[in-house]
Amino acid sequence: MNDNTFAAACRDMNTIAELEDALVSPPDPGDMKEWRLTATEWRASVNEALVEMLTDEARILGDEAEDMTDRAERLTDRAERLTNTAKRLTNEANKLTDKANMLDRK
């Protein structure tokens, strides 16, 4: 999207919700006059800004999801290592208990 356009101004000065609301409302006569736009051009510019913002938001959410997946995989690996360590320690403790019981019997 080119800067110094109505679409860029819409993107920079509005939220996604505001642009969604604008698309279901009549075109703003003040904007149309200031930017010398027809109603069709006004709607196309608002839509262009909204599409860009939603695309950016989707990319950000995708990146965050990928990061969270990577973290979940690392945490799962760590949990597996800790579980294996706990099993090994439990086995060693059981062996020591068995040895202690055998000594007590003698």
Order of alpha helices (4+ residues) and beta strands (2+ residues): alpha-alpha-alpha-alpha
